[in-house]
Amino acid sequence: MNTIKGLIQDLAALIYPWISDIATAMLVCILIVLAPDLNRVVKRMIGAKNFLVRTLIFILINAFGFGLLIVWASPHLAATLSSLSPVWLMAVLSISFIFIGVWAERQRQA
């Protein structure tokens, strides 16, 4: 058991310097899975509008909205992940990315 815990701690030590990038990747993966549903809702709400208005709203939501969300939330997620112990960090990252992958597969995105 100590060997496994030691390996997990060694792996986590390699991951900690990249935690900001990992947090960004996690948020981007979540948004990629959510984007089609969000776009579908927005399309229903503005479907009768002019093409230029629909295009502008699409750009604002996808480029600026998602971009601002990633820029704002990534540091918070990275700080939270950094505060975890090595064993918990590896568990949370593994479970999170497995969950996102299964969710994407069920949404037929993978």
Secondary structure, DSSP 8 states (H G I E B T S, - for coil): -HHHHHHHHHHHHHHGGGHHHHHHHHHHHHHHHHHHHHHHHHHHHHTTS-HHHHHHHHHIIIIIIHHHHHHHHHHHHHHHHHTS-HHHHHHHHHHHHHHHHHHHHHTT--
